[in-house]
């Protein structure tokens, strides 16, 4: 009896295909060379997180003896084998692309050289650098009967060194030591070269250390030096119910993360068998071994491409985000927002108005309170400084800081302490739920009455990522939105029964239900012979019930376009199930991050929503998320224009096939349309609305 084909794609296999699309950008010869290098770095960083979280979780299930299939038809063991096979194939492709990129960079005089390629002058320069800068921070760690195997930190680069005593026999077992390649120093070391030369030559720090590693072991001769890198399980296991202080509990768990179970061992191809066996035994790695032909951890290429002097012709043309014309030259942002809603589209429009808005609120004597959520903020956040100033000025400042934002926990703990010190009320959200909603509320006294000003967004309050991600944000003083905003903060910070939302839909209580009602309405319209249409843009789609609802709508005749950048478990284009569904993914210069939902709503006004939530189980049921309607008809048109631009992309858009693979969309007209580059023309999507 043949195995029944699942109507769903597997989430983790879908993610692998997303990372493959990122890798394709590194392989695309139409992209500037240094940008291709950056895409290689992103592939590495993505894979690190995938291994330390998703693969680690699957291995936890295997250790627990779980054999039950998920809703896509995979057992943990079966899925693990498939993932490792695909990941191994991708890493092979990644390093092939690395060699291609650097062959091309060498034509522009940019080279990463091996130490044995250096002449006497270069070797002298590197020797001086090693002894003056590198040697003082190195610590050799021997492994023998009196010195146990040291702690190997996750995602750090190490050298496994095999040694013999001077004059010792080659037949004796070697001595074993490890040396950490210091992450505090630059991974790539420039050679000064000749003043007349336009060449830029570098050596990698680990190669430099290997050349002079004998200086660390007097009386011993290193005969094999082998780079390696370990990835550990990085998921936090928190007992929030039993924690007296969540901040302290997370700090403890972050320390425990250093001892997470090993998940992946990366070594260079050709590693000495004794070194490999020692590492595998000591780190208890058996299967998840990656033997790599090239430098381990290509994430350093991000800094390499950014910090390389000159060569702007090998980068994307620099684009300065435009300050929105609605606020340009206006001294009072409150006055602008009171008269009309304002929509921002980052990174084409600047994030500065958000910083300016909070700063203006901090110094405005009529502002009584500021409340906001904080999930991921930048290292030098203007918003944090403004909130601190507002609290010091005596305003009521409440900040909901999400301490459990993965890999940003330590930074958020630091911000929480700084805000508390300034006098802000810092709240860590609700037990068992991450606060992922993006909302800012300012309460202002105007002519004897209180008015609420609200900003809701699809992305984090982070001015750095606002230049790298596409996100949308809405400023409004609409009284219904303001009332819902106050109710939302009351629910998060105090004791409050679920609110009867008039504008918002909020997870985990009713966001999923609201979306289902909207999909069902389009389905019913189609069944009644009326026009029906759904366009939904998000990062990920993996919740089974939401997929089933979209299948139902498709079968009823609803035309559905899904713009899903990453994971998608829905199979489009299947006869009798999803004939009317098309799924595209856009991977380009900026990370597509907006969540925008459109419903035709025949017989009424078209409805458009901004949301912080993807259609994943964790977002819909395990987080505090927000979806906000756009009431202004003109701004709804602007958002529909944005969606249509994505749907017209035939350069960086790929369509999902029923087998889970993606193909580039070809241009029927022959005229290329690259949505991200076209969006740099603000008039194309905003038209004359703002002027």
N, C-alpha and C positions, 0 to 999 in steps of 0.2 A: 504493500500500500504506500503510495507516494505521500511525502510530507506536504501538508497543506501550506500554501504560500500565505504569509502574513500580509494583511492589508496595510501594515505600517513598516516604516523604515526604522532601524535601530538608532537610538540617540547617539551613542558613542561612535558607531561607524559613520554616521552623518557628520559628526564633528571632524573625524579624520578627513572626510572629503572637503570640509571647510578649510582645514589647514592645507590641503592640497591646492585649493584655489589661491591661497596666499603664496604658496610655493610657485604657482604658475606666474604670479606677478614678478617673482625673482627671475623667472626664466624668460619673461617677455622682453625681447630685444628692443621693443618700442619704448620701454621705460628707461629713464636715465640710469647710468651704471651704478652710481652711488645709492640711488633709490632701490635698485635691485638688491644691493647689499643689505639695505635696511629690511627688505622683505625677508631675506634669509635670517636676519636676527629675530624677526617676529615669529617665524616658523619655529625657531629654537625656544623662544620664551613660551609660546603657546604649548609646545610639546612638554616643556617642564611642568607647567600647571596641569596639563592633562594627565601626565604620569603620576604626579604627586597627589592628585585628587580623585580623578575618575578611575584610572587603572588601580590605584591604591584601594579604592572602595570595592572594586570587583574582587581584588585579592582578599580583602577582608571577608567578603561573602564566601569565597572558596574555602578559606580557613575555617569558617563556621559550618561548612558542610552543606551549604545551600545548593540545591540542584533544580529548584523550581524555575521554569521559563518565565521571562518577562513578557509583557504584552506584545512584543515584537517577535517572539519565538526563540529567544536565546537563553540558554543556561549561563551562569557566570563563567564556567570553565570553557564552554564553547565560544562565548563572546571574547574571553581573554585571548584565546588562541588566534582568533580572527584579527583582533586589534593589534597584537604584537606582530603578526605577519604584515599587516598593512603599514604599521609604524616603521618596521624595519625597511620595507620597500621605499617609504617616503624619505627616510634618513639617507639611504643610498642616493636617491635623486637629489636631495638637498646638497650633498657634498659634491656631486657631479656638477651641479649648478654653481657651487662655490668656486670650483676650479675654472669653470667657464667665465665667471664674472672677473676673477683676478687675472686670467689670461688677457681679457679685454682691458682691464685697468692698467696692465703693464704697458699696453700700447700708448697710454697717456702718462707714462712715467711713474706710476704708482705700483709699488711692489712690497709684498711681505716676503722677506728673504730668510733663508735658513742661515745659521751662524757660519756654516762652513763655506758659504758663498762670499763672506766678507773678506776684504783685503786687509793688509796690516793696519791701515789707518782706522778702518771701521772696527776692527777687532780691539784696537787700543781704546777707542771711544766707548765701546760696550763694556770693556773690562773696567774702565773708570766708573761707568754708571753702576755696574754691578757692585763694586766694592764700596762706593760712596752712598748709594741709595738703596740697593736691594739687600745686600748681605746683612745689614744691621737688623732687618725685620724678619729674616728667615729663622725658622726653628726646626732643626732636624729632630724627628721623633723615632727612636729606635724601638724595635719590637723584639723582645727576648724573654727569657724566663722571669726576669725581675721587672720587666716593663711591659705591661699588657698592651694590646692593640689600642691605640688612642681613638678618641671620638672623632669620627669623620663627619663634618658638617654637610648638610644637604646642599647640593647645587654649587659647591665650592670646588675649585680645581686643585688637584694634588699630584705629586710625583711619587711613585713607588720606586724606591732605589734598592738595587741589589749590590752588595759589596763583598769583597774579600779582604782579609788582612794582607798587608804588604808582604809579599813573599809567600803567601798562602797557596795551598794546592787548589787547582780547579776542580778536583774531585769532591772537595768538602761542600756541604750545604752552605749556600750563601747567607750572609747576614741581610736582614730586611729592615728598611726604615722608610718613613714617609715624610715628605716636606710639603707644606701647603704653599701654593702659589698665592702670594698676598693680594687679596682683592682690593686693598687700599691703594695699590699702585696701578698705573695704566697697563692694560693687557698688551698694548702695542707700543713699542719703544722706537722713537724716530732716530734715524741716523742724520747727522747734520749735513753730510755731503759737501760738495764743492759749491761755492757761492755762485758760480756761473751756471750750475746745473739746474734744470727744471725738474729733475727727478725727485720723487719722494719715496725713500726707502725706509722700511720698518722691520724690526724683528719682534717676534712674540716673546712675552715675558718668560713663558715656560721654557722656550728654547734657550734663552739667555741663562736662566738658572741652571739648566742641564749642562751647559758648556762649562760652567764654573762650580758645579756642585761638589767637586772634589775638595773645595776649600772648606766644606762643612764637616768633612770626615777625615781628620788627621790620622794617619796610620792605617787607613783603609783605602781600597781602590774601588770606586764605583764602576761596574762593568755593564749595567743595564739600568736605564732610567725610563720610566713608563708613566705617562700622564693617565690619570683616571678621575672619574667624577661620579658621585653617588647621588641619587635622588631618593628622598625619604617620603613616607606618608605625611602629608602636611595638613590633613583635616583635623580641626579642633574637636575634641570631645568634651562638651561642657555640661555640667550639672547645674543648669540655671535655677531650678527649683530649690536646690539645696545650698546655693551660693549666697552667703551673707553679703558679699560685695562683688558684683559682677566684674568690675574693673580689675580687682585683685585676682579673681578666678581666671580671667583671660590672660593676665600677665603670667600666672603660673603655667597655664596651658601652652603659652608661647615658648616658655622655657622647655616644656616637655617635648615640643615639636622637634627640638634638636635630636631627640632620641627616637624619632618616629621609625617605624619598621622600614628597612630598605626596600625600595620598589624597582629601581633600575640602576645598573652599573654600566657606565660608558668607559671604554678603554680605546686606546689607539690600536689599529690593526698592526699585527706583528709584535704585540706585547710578549715579553718573555714568559714562557709557560709557568715557571716557578712563581713569578710575580702574580700572574693571573690566578693560579690555584690558591695562593695565599689570600688574595683579596676575596675571592669567592667563598673561601672557608670562613674567614674572619667576619665578613659582612653578611654571610648566610644568603648569598645570591646564587641561585641555581639556573634559572631559565631566562630571566629578563636581562640578558647581556647584549650590549650593542658594541660591536667592534667597528671602529670608525676610521676611515681613511682621510685624515685631515685634522685640523685643530678641534679639540673638544669645545663645546659650548660656543656657538657662533653668535650668541647674543651681543658679544663685544662689538660686532659690526655696526650696531646702532650708533655708538659713540664714535667709532672709527669714521663713519660716513659724515656725522655731524661736525666733528672736530677737525677734519682734514682741511688744511688751509687752501683757499682758492678753489679752483675747479668747479665753479658754479655752473658751468656748462654740463656737468655730469649730474646735476640735481634738478628737481622740479623748479620751475621759475617761482621765485618768492612771491607770495600773495599776502598782502596786508588785509586783514578783515576790515570791513567797512563799518564805521560807526553809524548806527541806524538813523536815517534822516528824520524819523519821528522825534528823536531826542536831540538832534544836532542843533546847537545854538540855543537850546532851551535851558534856562536857569533853574526851573522848577519841574522836576520829573513827575511830582505828584499831580501837578496841574495838567500835564500831558495825559497821564493815565486816567485822570478823572474824566477827561473829555472823550477818550476812546481807548479801546484795547490795543495793545501793541504786541506784535509777534516778532520774535527773533529767530533767525536760522543760522546757527553756528556750523562751521567756522567762517562762512561767507560774511556773516555779520559778527561784529565784535561781542565778546563776553563783558566788555567794560561797562555797559549799562547796568548789569547786575551788580557789579562792584560799586558803581556810582550810586545806585539806588540805595543800597544798604549804608553806604557812607553818608549819603544825604540824610537818611533816616536817623543815623546815629547822632548827627549834630543838630537836627531840627527840633526846636523846643516844643513843637506841637505833637511830636511823636511820643506816644506813651509806652508802646510795647513793640517788640520785634520777636518773632518766633520763626524758627527754621529747622529743617532737617539737614543732617550732615552725614553723608555716606563715604565719599572719598573727596578730600580737598587737597590742594597743592601744597608743596613744602613751604612756600612763602605766601600764604593766603591773605589777600586783602580783606576778604570777608571776615576772617577770624579777628583781625586787628580792629575792624570796624565794630564788630559785635562787642569786643572788649571795651572799646571807647564808649559805646552806648551804655553798657552796664555801669561803667565808672561815672557816667553822667547822670545816673539815677533812673534810667529807663528799665522797664521790666524786660529782660532778655532771657528767652528760653531757647535752648538748643538741644534737639534730639540727636545725640551722637550715636551712630551705629558702631559699636566696638567690634562687632563680628564681621566687618567687611574684610573678606579674605585677602591676606597678604598686606592689608593696610591697618591691621590691628594696632601695631605699635605707634604708628603716626597718629591714629585717632585717639589713643590713650594720651599722648602728649598734648594734643589739642584740647581734650577734655579737661586736663589738669590746668592748662593755661586759661581756659574760659572760666573755670570755677574760681581760679585765683582772682580774676578780674571782676567777679561778682555775678556772673551769669548763672542762671539755673540750668544745670546740665542733667539731662534725662537720658537713660540708656535703653529706652524703648520697653516693649512688653516681653515677658518671659516666653521663650520658645519661638519668637518671631523676629526676623530681621526687619528693620525699618528702612525700606528701599524707596519710599515715596520721595519726590523732589518738590518741596513746597516751601515758600517763604511768605510770611504774613506780617504786615506792618499795620498797627492800629494808630490812627492819627485823629487828633481833636481839631475839628473844623467848624467854626461858627456855632459852638455850643453843642455840636453833635459829633459822634464818633463815626469815622469812615474807615473801612478796611481796604487795604491794597494788597494784592496777592500776585505772586509769581509762581507758576507751576512749570515744570520742565520735564523733558524726557531724559536728561543727562545730569550728571553730578555737578555740584557747585564747585567746579575745579577749573580755574582759568588756564591751566596747562592743557588738559585734555580737550578743552573747548576749542583749541586750535588744531586738534588732531582728529576729533570725532565730529560727525554730523549730528546735530541735536537741535531740537526746537524748544523754545520757551515762550510763555505767554504772560504778559503783564495785564492785569485787569483790576478794576474797582467794582465789578458787577456785584451787587449786594447779595445775590444768592450764592455766588462763589465764595464771597467773604464769610457768609454765615457758615457754610460747609467747612471752610478752612478752620474757623474757630472751633467748630465741633470736632474736627479731626485731631487738633492738638489737645483738646480736652480728653479725648479718648486715649491718646497715647500717654499723656502726662498724669492723668488722674484716674478716678473711678467714674466710668460713664457707660451706660448701656448703649448698644449699637444705635447710631443716629439714623433718623429717617432722611436720607440724603436727597436733596432737591437737585443738585448738579453733579456731585461727585459719584463715582462708584469706587468702593474701597475694598481691597483684599485685606484679610481673608474672608470677610463676611458676605459681600455681595458683588464683587467685581466679576467673578466668573458667571454668576447668575445674570447679571446685566448683559454681558457679552452674548450669552446663550439666547437671551430674549431678543437681542438685536439681530442675531443670525436667523432665529426662528421667524422673525417678522419678515425678513427678506425672503425666506423660504415660502412663507404663506402667500406673500405677494406674487411670487413666481407661480405657485400652484393655482392662483386665481387669475392668471393670465396677465398680470401687471408687470411692468419693468422691475427688475431686481438686480442689484449690483452690490458687491463688497470689494473693497480694496483694503488690505491690512498690511502695514509695514511693521516689522519687529526684528529682533535679533535671533530669536529661537522659537520654534513651535514643536512641542513634544507632549503636551497633555492629551491623553487619549480621548477624553470626552469632547474637548474642543475640536479635535480632528474629526470625530464621528459626526459632530454637528455640521461641520463644513461639508462632509460627504453627503449628509442629508440634503443640505441646501443645493449642492451641485446636482444631485439626482432630481431635485424639483425644478432645475433649470436656471438657478442663480448663476450669473457670471461672476467668477471670483478670481481676483488677482492677488497673490501673496508675494510680498517683497521680504524675503527672509534671508538675512545675511549669513547666518550660521547654521545651527542644527535645525533640520526639518524632518519630522517623522511621518509626515503626510506624503502619500504617493499620488502625484497628480497624473491626469491623463489616462486613468484606468477606465476602460469601457464599462458603463453601467454603474460606476461608483464616483469617479472624479473627472468625468469628461470635461466639465466646465471649469476646472480649476487649473490655473497656471501658477507655477512658483518660479520666481527668479531670485538670484543672489547677485549683489554688486560688491565686488572687492576691488578697491581702487586706492587712490592716494590717501583718502581719509577713511577712517573706520565708520561705516554706516551704523548709527546708534539710535536714530529716532524711532519712536513707536507712535504711529499715526494710524487711526482707524476711520474708514469712510463707509457709510451706509446710505444707499440711495433714498430709502424711505419714501417710496412712491405715494403720492397723495399728501405729503407734508414736506417740510424743509429737509434738504439733504443734511445729514448729521456727520460731523467730524469731531474726533476726540484725540487728545494728546494723553499719553500714558507713560508711566514709569515701568510698566510690567510687560514682560514677554509672556507668551502663552505656554508657560511651563508649569508643572505642578507646584514647584517650589514658589513661584511668583504668585500663583493664584490662591494657594492654600497655606503657605508657610511664611509669608512676608506681609508687611504692611505696604500696600501698593496703592496707587492712585490713578484714576482715569478721569479726565476733566473735559467737558464739552466746550467747543468753541462757539459762542453765541453770535459773534459778529459775522454777518453774512459775507462781508468782503474778505475777512481773514479765512473763512472756510474756503473761499475760492482760491486764495493764495496757497493753502495747504493742498488742495486738490491739484493745483498746478505743480507743486513739488512732487506729488505722487505720480502724476502723469509723466513728468520728466524722467523719473526712475524707470517707468514702464517703457519709455521710448529708447532707453539706453541700448545701443547695439555694439558697444566697444568693450565695456567692462562688465556687462551683465551676462549671466549664464543662466540657462533654464534647467530645471531639475527634471530628469527623466524618471520613469517609474522604477527603474532598477537602482536608484539612489545615486547615480552618476550625473555629472553636469556637463553641458555643452555650451560653448559660446553662442550667443544669439547673433545670427548673421543679418546684415542689413539688406532688406528687400529692395530699397531704393538705391543702394550703393553709397548713400551719403552717411558718413559716420556721425553718431550722436553720443557723446560721452557726458552723462548727466552731471557728474561732479564738476567738470570743466565748464559746462554750460551754465551751471548754477552760479558761477562767479559773476555772471551778468545778472545783477539783482533784478533789473527790470523784467527779465524773462519770466520770473515766477511771481514777483511782487507787483509787477505792472505799475500803474499809476495810483494804486490804492493808498500808498503812504504819503502822497504829495499833495 
